[in-house]
């Protein structure tokens, strides 16, 4: 075999090596490029050593960091007014990585009980096995949060709008409790992303998003983001790297695409949701409507002060219980009967017969999930089509 460095490479080798060491530094792409790669090359041994030792900025391996996914963290941090951000494989991965990075066995979390069921399950069934216990409080009762703080409490956790019946957290009051007790204040802002609210302005230390929802906006990706101070994000990034819940570069590229329209999308989400809430409030077959934009919502005045728009999520209870709820689900034609939220089309679900079916009626009532409760993630369709669809579904 010849050792000549000038030997022409074979076609197979050329096919493999054709994209190696291509320099894109001279290309100013209007849209951020997708770095769909596992590895990163180095000019020589010296550069590799400098990057691995941290003497020079660079990338090692996409589980450790990737230009596309890193940009997502930077953009979301900018939107939230945070110093830094780090991505994860899903919203749940972002929550898990954050908690595991900031708490230790023996620590306690003080959490709102009005949160996503998956997060509740993580806290109760999985973190407890690691020695991290959780105390739950009613987010509409600030005094109950103050009374629940113990010497072992290290973190305060809440969602801006609690799932599924839209209980609003008083971020200012919770921020004060966290500061007075030296707690890390962690807020899940998935339901109300900027420009609706920036929890850091109200005292939050960490903000988490399921980028699957409004950040991506199109129902075609799974991802999560944690933002906060540079010190906190460094810890979360290390945990993400070691536990392996890293974000896909392609999904990151989709989030970057989605974020470009988040402000205009949310404006329409909010407009449509308010009109639907007002329609449902007057409907004879609707028992109750849960939407902070309605004057009769218990936290309406707080919502006007805290939120720039009331969000695209609402819930309503139909008269007739479980049977009436399932009839509505079977009758909608424009709304999509599916889980998740924050997409451009309207998504409708009946928790008692789907997401919370495993719970007894008593267990569901404790968290506000009645037999006739329906949750709507209001999309961007023409409002008259959505109203007509709900009207005919409620007539059945």
QUIMO-V956998 format. One record per residue. N is the residue number from 0. SS is DSSP state (h for helix, s for strand, l for the rest). PSI is psi in whole degrees, 0 to 359 (NA if undefined). Layout:
# QUIMO-V956998
((N:SS:PSI) (N:SS:PSI))
This chain:
# QUIMO-V956998
((0:l:133) (1:l:142) (2:l:9) (3:l:127) (4:l:344) (5:l:359) (6:l:134) (7:l:132) (8:l:151) (9:l:161) (10:h:318) (11:h:317) (12:h:318) (13:h:320) (14:h:322) (15:h:319) (16:h:358) (17:l:333) (18:l:7) (19:l:135) (20:l:27) (21:l:129) (22:l:115) (23:l:9) (24:l:337) (25:l:355) (26:l:125) (27:l:81) (28:l:133) (29:l:324) (30:l:134) (31:l:131) (32:l:158) (33:l:118) (34:l:78) (35:l:75) (36:l:150) (37:l:315) (38:s:167) (39:l:135) (40:l:160) (41:l:147) (42:l:323) (43:l:180) (44:h:325) (45:h:315) (46:h:317) (47:h:315) (48:h:318) (49:h:321) (50:h:316) (51:h:327) (52:l:356) (53:l:7) (54:l:338) (55:l:141) (56:l:135) (57:l:179) (58:l:148) (59:l:310) (60:s:138) (61:l:342) (62:l:330) (63:l:331) (64:l:152) (65:l:141) (66:h:322) (67:h:311) (68:h:326) (69:h:323) (70:h:324) (71:h:313) (72:h:319) (73:h:318) (74:h:316) (75:h:322) (76:h:319) (77:h:316) (78:h:324) (79:h:355) (80:l:31) (81:l:164) (82:l:322) (83:s:166) (84:s:155) (85:s:143) (86:s:167) (87:s:170) (88:l:337) (89:l:173) (90:h:319) (91:h:323) (92:h:322) (93:h:318) (94:h:311) (95:h:312) (96:h:320) (97:h:311) (98:h:315) (99:h:332) (100:h:330) (101:h:343) (102:l:160) (103:l:163) (104:l:134) (105:l:341) (106:l:158) (107:s:146) (108:s:136) (109:s:112) (110:s:142) (111:s:142) (112:l:348) (113:l:69) (114:l:173) (115:l:137) (116:h:326) (117:h:322) (118:h:319) (119:h:315) (120:h:320) (121:h:312) (122:h:313) (123:h:317) (124:h:339) (125:h:312) (126:h:328) (127:h:326) (128:h:337) (129:h:5) (130:l:13) (131:l:108) (132:s:160) (133:s:136) (134:s:131) (135:s:145) (136:s:161) (137:l:116) (138:l:342) (139:l:356) (140:l:90) (141:h:324) (142:h:326) (143:h:329) (144:h:316) (145:h:318) (146:h:337) (147:h:351) (148:l:132) (149:l:176) (150:l:339) (151:l:350) (152:s:127) (153:s:341) (154:s:145) (155:s:127) (156:s:136) (157:s:160) (158:s:146) (159:l:310) (160:s:116) (161:l:143) (162:l:135) (163:l:355) (164:l:28) (165:l:48) (166:l:127) (167:s:130) (168:l:136) (169:l:95) (170:h:323) (171:h:313) (172:h:318) (173:h:322) (174:h:322) (175:h:319) (176:h:316) (177:h:316) (178:h:317) (179:h:332) (180:l:10) (181:l:45) (182:l:148) (183:s:119) (184:s:111) (185:s:126) (186:s:127) (187:s:115) (188:l:25) (189:l:318) (190:l:333) (191:l:60) (192:l:162) (193:l:139) (194:l:12) (195:l:312) (196:l:149) (197:l:96) (198:h:334) (199:h:329) (200:h:339) (201:h:11) (202:l:1) (203:l:142) (204:l:328) (205:s:137) (206:s:134) (207:s:142) (208:s:140) (209:s:103) (210:l:347) (211:l:329) (212:l:244) (213:l:330) (214:l:310) (215:l:308) (216:l:352) (217:l:6) (218:l:29) (219:l:20) (220:l:160) (221:l:131) (222:l:165) (223:s:158) (224:s:139) (225:s:131) (226:s:155) (227:s:206) (228:l:159) (229:h:322) (230:h:315) (231:h:315) (232:h:328) (233:h:319) (234:h:318) (235:h:321) (236:h:321) (237:h:318) (238:h:317) (239:h:316) (240:h:315) (241:h:328) (242:h:345) (243:l:8) (244:l:56) (245:l:155) (246:l:138) (247:l:131) (248:h:321) (249:h:317) (250:h:324) (251:h:319) (252:h:322) (253:h:322) (254:h:317) (255:h:323) (256:h:314) (257:h:321) (258:h:332) (259:l:332) (260:l:13) (261:h:322) (262:h:314) (263:h:326) (264:h:314) (265:h:326) (266:h:316) (267:h:321) (268:h:312) (269:h:317) (270:h:311) (271:h:319) (272:h:319) (273:h:317) (274:h:321) (275:h:319) (276:h:317) (277:h:322) (278:h:312) (279:h:326) (280:h:330) (281:l:358) (282:l:133) (283:l:339) (284:l:5) (285:s:124) (286:s:317) (287:s:153) (288:s:133) (289:s:102) (290:l:123) (291:l:348) (292:l:350) (293:l:136) (294:l:333) (295:l:0) (296:l:134) (297:l:337) (298:l:26) (299:h:315) (300:h:320) (301:h:319) (302:h:321) (303:h:327) (304:h:325) (305:h:332) (306:l:144) (307:l:75) (308:l:152) (309:l:5) (310:l:169) (311:l:6) (312:s:139) (313:s:162) (314:s:151) (315:s:152) (316:s:122) (317:s:148) (318:l:139) (319:l:1) (320:h:215) (321:h:316) (322:h:317) (323:h:321) (324:h:316) (325:h:328) (326:h:319) (327:h:315) (328:h:323) (329:h:347) (330:h:342) (331:l:147) (332:l:328) (333:l:316) (334:l:143) (335:s:124) (336:s:97) (337:l:167) (338:l:186) (339:l:186) (340:l:174) (341:l:18) (342:l:169) (343:l:339) (344:l:159) (345:l:128) (346:s:133) (347:s:140) (348:s:154) (349:l:96) (350:h:322) (351:h:333) (352:h:1) (353:l:268) (354:l:331) (355:l:20) (356:l:331) (357:l:346) (358:l:150) (359:l:165) (360:h:320) (361:h:319) (362:h:322) (363:h:319) (364:h:328) (365:h:325) (366:l:13) (367:l:12) (368:l:93) (369:l:169) (370:l:328) (371:l:12) (372:s:132) (373:s:136) (374:s:136) (375:s:129) (376:s:102) (377:l:130) (378:l:203) (379:l:11) (380:l:167) (381:l:131) (382:h:325) (383:h:325) (384:h:322) (385:h:316) (386:h:318) (387:h:320) (388:h:315) (389:h:323) (390:h:313) (391:h:328) (392:h:325) (393:h:342) (394:h:338) (395:l:NA))
